């Protein structure tokens, strides 16, 4: 193996959007990477706050060994198109992802490159630490647990790989990919926000390897502004549930769009998807269709959604909500009260 092969050019990309409170620490953690042949792309998706200004100041004062590229997007692309655009601009064959509020430890790139050269996998994740919005350590050396939804979708798949009986996901905050995974895909026609959802579905549909590095290589910041953080709310029970239901509604819409995208782009033709996987993906779409717009639908429409239900996830969503939102709030209160006894 030549020296160039041993040290391939790698791209480390920071994706930011309205994260002025955290972006300085994040960028400095990118600059601290010990891997030598590194291109760092600092890509801001049209922030309306001081995020880009802070990045620009840090870039202007940087004098380290890495090649730095700074980009401000206008208009906002959304996370999926943002990742795809950066992949097309990157020069490295491996793309390491870092959100604008998380921190990568200095050896993160080196460890992922080592795993890439040893395994040839398409995608990578690692263990991580959890920190608060103020940087206080909450948990250490956390592995990403098996995602129940993913196990269900690929339950009958003949292609998805299993590791100790479980099918792996790609948690986007600690992900890395062979760059051509993204460059070989067309841009979605609609703005999407969960690139790890698309990656997880596509990789498992194709039977690609998602490699996990069992070391803590970064710190994930836990705070209420996190897109998928459904557990931390403020206000009355009703207001908390309204916010939660609104977020679930957004996710359900994305489930439908991204899963149809995966079916259309996993292979040259949808007919190449094995029957068990296709069944799981179509069930996933039906769940999204049943959930999206539920509270905006009429009373009759909600009952029709129940009639369309086939999987347990469909029933678990619809049945508690059939009696209307106020009764749903009462039911949640009762459930929590019984759970505390």
Residue pairs with C-beta under 8 A, 6 or more apart in sequence:
6 117
7 36
7 37
8 37
8 92
8 93
8 94
8 113
8 117
9 37
9 38
9 39
9 91
9 92
9 93
10 35
10 37
10 38
10 39
10 92
10 93
10 94
10 96
10 109
10 113
11 38
11 39
11 40
11 41
11 86
11 90
11 91
11 92
11 94
11 95
11 96
11 179
12 30
12 33
12 35
12 38
12 39
12 40
12 41
12 66
12 96
12 98
12 104
12 109
13 40
13 41
13 42
13 43
13 86
13 90
13 95
13 96
13 97
13 98
14 26
14 27
14 30
14 40
14 41
14 42
14 43
14 55
14 98
14 99
14 100
15 43
15 45
15 79
15 82
15 83
15 86
15 97
15 98
15 99
15 100
16 23
16 26
16 42
16 43
16 44
16 45
16 47
16 51
16 52
16 55
16 99
16 100
17 44
17 45
17 46
17 47
17 51
17 76
17 100
18 47
18 48
18 49
18 51
19 26
19 47
19 51
19 100
19 101
20 47
20 49
20 50
20 51
20 54
21 101
21 133
22 100
22 101
22 221
23 51
23 54
23 55
23 100
23 101
24 54
24 58
25 103
25 135
26 98
26 99
26 100
26 101
26 102
26 103
27 42
27 54
27 55
27 58
27 59
28 58
29 98
29 103
29 104
29 105
29 106
30 40
30 42
30 98
30 104
31 40
31 58
31 62
31 64
31 66
32 104
32 105
32 106
33 40
33 66
33 104
33 106
33 108
33 109
33 110
34 106
34 107
34 109
34 110
35 109
35 110
35 113
36 65
38 65
38 66
38 67
38 92
38 109
39 66
39 67
39 69
39 90
39 91
39 92
40 66
40 67
40 68
40 69
41 69
41 71
41 86
41 89
41 90
42 55
42 59
42 68
42 69
42 70
42 71
43 71
43 73
43 82
43 85
43 86
44 51
44 52
44 55
44 71
44 72
44 73
44 100
45 73
45 76
45 77
45 78
45 79
45 82
46 72
46 73
46 74
46 75
46 76
46 77
47 72
51 100
52 72
55 70
56 70
59 68
59 70
62 68
69 89
71 86
71 89
73 82
73 85
77 85
77 191
78 191
78 192
78 193
79 192
79 193
79 194
79 195
80 188
80 191
80 192
80 193
80 194
80 195
80 198
80 258
81 187
81 188
81 191
81 192
83 97
83 182
83 195
84 182
84 183
84 185
84 187
85 187
86 95
87 95
87 177
87 179
87 181
87 182
87 183
88 182
88 183
90 179
92 179
93 178
93 179
93 180
94 112
94 113
94 116
94 176
94 177
94 178
94 179
95 176
95 177
95 178
95 179
95 182
96 104
96 108
96 109
96 112
96 176
97 172
97 173
97 174
97 175
97 176
97 177
98 104
98 218
99 172
99 173
101 221
101 223
101 225
102 173
102 218
102 219
102 220
102 221
103 131
103 218
103 219
103 221
104 217
104 218
105 216
105 217
105 218
105 219
107 217
108 126
108 217
108 218
111 126
111 213
111 215
111 217
112 124
112 126
112 176
112 213
112 217
115 121
115 124
115 211
115 213
116 124
116 176
116 178
116 211
119 209
119 211
120 209
121 208
121 209
121 210
121 211
122 177
122 178
122 181
122 203
122 208
122 209
122 210
123 170
123 175
123 176
123 177
123 178
123 181
123 199
123 203
123 208
123 209
123 210
123 211
124 175
124 176
124 177
124 210
124 211
124 212
124 213
125 144
125 168
125 169
125 170
125 171
125 174
125 175
125 176
125 210
125 211
125 212
125 213
126 174
126 212
126 213
126 214
126 215
126 216
126 217
126 218
127 141
127 142
127 143
127 213
127 214
127 215
127 216
127 217
128 141
128 142
128 144
128 173
128 174
128 216
128 217
128 218
128 219
128 220
129 137
129 138
129 139
129 140
129 141
129 142
129 216
129 218
129 219
129 220
130 137
130 138
130 139
130 140
130 142
130 219
130 220
130 221
130 222
131 137
131 138
131 219
131 220
131 221
131 222
132 138
132 221
132 222
132 223
133 221
133 222
133 223
133 224
137 219
138 222
140 216
141 215
141 216
142 216
142 220
143 212
143 214
144 169
144 171
144 174
144 212
146 166
146 167
146 168
146 169
147 169
147 200
149 284
149 313
150 167
150 168
150 169
150 200
150 204
151 166
151 167
152 280
152 283
152 311
152 313
153 201
153 204
153 277
153 280
153 281
153 283
153 284
154 160
154 167
154 204
154 276
154 277
154 280
155 276
155 280
156 275
156 276
156 277
156 279
156 280
157 167
157 204
157 205
157 274
157 276
157 277
157 280
158 274
158 275
158 276
158 277
159 204
159 205
159 206
159 207
159 274
159 277
160 167
160 204
160 205
160 207
160 277
161 167
161 168
161 204
161 207
161 208
161 209
161 210
163 212
167 204
168 200
168 204
168 210
168 212
169 196
169 200
169 210
170 177
170 196
170 199
170 200
170 203
170 210
171 196
172 194
172 195
172 196
172 199
173 218
173 220
174 217
174 218
174 220
175 196
175 199
177 199
181 199
181 202
181 203
185 202
185 265
186 265
188 257
188 258
188 261
190 257
192 198
192 254
192 257
192 258
192 261
193 227
193 254
194 227
194 251
194 254
194 258
197 254
197 255
197 258
198 258
198 261
198 262
200 210
201 258
201 259
201 262
201 281
202 208
202 262
202 265
202 266
203 209
203 210
204 210
204 277
205 262
205 266
205 273
205 277
205 281
206 266
206 267
222 229
223 229
224 232
224 233
224 234
228 251
230 244
230 247
230 248
233 239
233 240
233 243
233 244
234 240
235 243
237 329
237 332
237 333
238 329
241 325
241 328
241 329
241 332
245 295
245 325
248 291
249 291
249 292
249 293
249 294
249 295
252 287
252 288
252 289
252 290
252 291
252 292
253 288
253 292
254 288
255 284
255 285
255 287
255 288
255 291
255 292
256 285
256 288
256 289
256 292
259 281
259 284
259 285
259 288
260 285
262 281
263 270
263 273
263 278
263 281
264 270
266 272
266 273
267 273
270 278
273 281
283 310
283 311
286 308
286 310
286 311
286 314
287 311
287 313
287 314
287 317
289 308
290 305
290 308
290 309
290 314
290 317
290 318
291 317
294 302
294 305
294 317
294 318
294 321
295 321
295 325
297 305
302 318
302 321
302 322
303 322
305 314
305 318
306 315
306 318
306 319
306 322
308 314
309 315
309 318
320 328
320 331
321 328
323 331
